[in-house]
Amino acid sequence: QLTQNNFYDAEATISPRGDKIIFTSDRSGDLELYTMNLDGSDIKQITNELGYDGGAWFSPDGTKIVWRASRPKTEEEVAEYKQLLAQGLVAPTKMEVFVANADGSDVHQVTNLPGANWAPSFTPDGTQIIFSSNHEYTRGFPFNLYLINVDGTGLERITFSEVFDAFAMFSPDGKKLVFCSNRHNGGGHDTNIFIADWVK
């Protein structure tokens, strides 16, 4: 056990360098990203903006991070976010993908799309991000996978599902794509794991 408190400490991933863990916590009163050593020492908060920062992953070389965040802007959005947070709840219907250096510096927003853009991870060469989004659907569903350059250009749709595709990751050699989906389950909500050949 690495953390011992009554806060939300979750969504943890380990750097490919084997030196750091990144995770989300509400210990500051907001949902922010933190890093720590593998033994739980040297905890550092690396995001500071109001909103839910979570689901972070390191780039293959460990120098960058990618994550999704909500950024309530209007007074109404801020009030709703804080009210839910006080109850230990979130309603992440509007999220964007961000990248930064592994220490949280040099933050850049990658997506600027309607809806929920989330569950991002890097391609093996670190130049692109694969993520899940419902931005093409006003009713908020389905979710499909999209590829985008780290600088926010070159958006490309990858899956054409009528249900839910998310949590995509590439194999280290870039030849396989693994993701979760509600497809092929008789119309239910069961989520299963799928693997596909990656051919570009």
C-alpha positions in Angstrom: 0.0 0.0 0.0 1.5 3.3 -1.1 -1.0 5.9 0.2 -2.8 5.8 3.5 -5.5 8.4 3.9 -9.2 9.0 3.4 -8.9 10.8 0.1 -9.5 9.6 -3.4 -6.2 8.2 -4.6 -6.7 6.3 -7.9 -6.1 6.1 -11.6 -2.4 5.3 -11.1 0.1 4.4 -13.9 3.9 3.8 -13.8 6.4 5.6 -16.0 8.2 3.5 -18.5 11.4 4.8 -16.9 10.4 2.9 -13.8 10.9 5.8 -11.5 7.5 7.5 -11.0 3.8 6.8 -10.5 1.3 9.4 -11.7 -2.2 9.3 -10.0 -5.3 11.4 -9.4 -6.2 12.6 -5.9 -8.7 15.0 -4.3 -6.4 15.7 -1.3 -6.2 19.4 -2.2 -9.9 19.8 -2.4 -10.0 19.4 -6.2 -9.2 16.4 -8.4 -5.6 16.9 -9.5 -2.6 14.9 -10.8 0.2 13.9 -8.5 3.5 12.1 -9.0 5.4 10.0 -6.5 8.2 7.5 -6.3 7.5 3.8 -6.6 7.7 3.5 -2.8 5.1 6.2 -2.3 7.6 8.9 -1.3 8.1 12.4 -2.7 4.5 13.1 -3.6 4.1 16.2 -5.8 1.0 17.9 -7.1 1.6 18.7 -10.8 -1.8 20.2 -11.9 -3.5 23.2 -10.3 -6.5 24.2 -12.4 -10.1 23.8 -11.3 -11.6 20.7 -12.8 -11.2 16.9 -12.9 -7.7 16.0 -14.0 -7.4 12.2 -14.4 -6.6 9.2 -16.4 -3.0 10.1 -17.0 -0.5 8.1 -19.0 3.2 8.6 -19.7 4.7 8.8 -23.1 6.8 5.7 -24.2 10.0 7.5 -23.3 8.6 8.8 -20.0 9.2 12.5 -20.7 5.6 13.5 -21.3 2.2 12.8 -19.9 -1.3 12.8 -21.5 -4.5 13.0 -19.5 -8.1 14.2 -19.8 -9.6 17.1 -17.8 -12.8 19.0 -17.3 -12.4 22.7 -17.1 -15.6 24.4 -15.8 -15.5 28.0 -17.0 -18.9 29.8 -16.4 -20.1 30.6 -13.0 -22.9 28.0 -13.4 -20.4 25.3 -14.5 -18.0 26.1 -11.6 -20.9 26.1 -9.0 -22.2 22.7 -10.3 -18.7 21.2 -10.3 -17.9 22.3 -6.7 -21.4 21.2 -5.5 -20.9 17.7 -6.9 -17.3 17.5 -5.7 -18.4 18.3 -2.2 -20.5 15.2 -2.3 -17.7 13.1 -3.7 -19.2 13.1 -7.2 -18.3 14.3 -10.7 -20.3 14.6 -13.9 -17.5 14.5 -16.6 -19.7 15.1 -19.7 -17.3 17.8 -21.0 -13.6 16.8 -21.1 -10.6 17.6 -23.2 -7.2 15.9 -23.8 -4.1 17.7 -22.4 -0.3 17.0 -22.7 2.6 18.2 -20.5 6.1 17.4 -19.5 6.3 14.6 -17.0 6.7 17.1 -14.2 3.5 19.0 -15.1 5.3 21.9 -16.9 4.5 23.2 -20.4 0.8 22.2 -20.4 -0.9 22.1 -23.8 -4.6 21.4 -24.6 -4.7 18.9 -27.5 -8.4 18.6 -28.3 -11.0 21.3 -28.6 -14.1 19.3 -29.4 -17.6 19.1 -28.0 -18.5 16.4 -25.6 -16.3 14.0 -23.7 -12.8 13.5 -25.1 -11.0 11.1 -22.7 -9.0 7.9 -22.0 -6.0 9.0 -24.0 -2.7 7.2 -24.5 0.3 7.8 -26.8 1.3 6.0 -29.9 4.6 4.0 -29.5 6.6 6.8 -31.2 5.1 9.5 -28.9 3.9 11.7 -31.8 0.2 11.0 -31.6 -2.5 10.3 -29.1 -5.4 7.8 -29.3 -8.5 8.7 -27.3 -12.2 8.0 -27.0 -14.8 10.6 -27.9 -18.5 11.2 -28.5 -18.0 14.6 -30.1 -19.8 13.7 -33.3 -23.0 12.8 -31.6 -25.3 15.4 -30.0 -27.0 12.8 -27.8 -23.6 11.9 -26.2 -23.4 8.4 -27.6 -21.7 6.3 -29.1 -18.1 6.6 -28.2 -15.4 5.9 -30.9 -11.7 6.0 -31.0 -9.8 8.8 -32.6 -6.1 9.5 -33.4 -4.7 13.1 -33.1 -1.2 14.6 -33.4 0.3 15.8 -30.1 -0.1 19.4 -31.4 -3.8 19.0 -32.0 -3.7 18.6 -35.8 -4.6 15.6 -37.9 -7.7 14.3 -36.2 -8.6 10.9 -37.6 -11.5 8.6 -36.6 -10.3 5.0 -36.0 -13.4 3.0 -35.0 -16.9 3.2 -36.4 -18.9 1.5 -33.6 -22.5 2.3 -32.7 -21.8 1.6 -29.0 -18.8 2.3 -26.8 -15.1 2.0 -27.6 -12.5 3.4 -25.1 -9.3 2.7 -23.1 -7.2 2.1 -26.2 -3.5 1.3 -25.9 -0.9 0.2 -28.5 1.5 -2.7 -28.1 5.1 -1.4 -27.6 6.0 -2.4 -31.2 2.9 -0.6 -32.6 1.6 -3.7 -34.3 -1.5 -4.3 -32.1 -4.2 -2.1 -30.6 -6.1 -3.2 -27.5 -9.3 -1.5 -26.4 -12.5 -2.0 -24.5 -15.9 -2.1 -26.1 -19.6 -2.9 -25.7 -19.8 -4.4 -29.1 -21.0 -7.9 -29.8 -22.8 -8.4 -26.5 -26.4 -8.6 -27.7 -27.2 -5.0 -27.1 -26.3 -5.0 -23.4 -23.8 -2.9 -21.4 -21.1 -5.5 -20.8 -17.7 -4.2 -21.6 -15.1 -6.6 -23.0 -11.5 -6.4 -24.2 -10.7 -6.5 -27.9 -7.4 -6.6 -29.8 -6.8 -5.7 -33.5 -3.9 -5.5 -35.9 -2.7 -1.9 -36.5 -2.2 -1.3 -40.2 -1.3 2.2 -41.3 
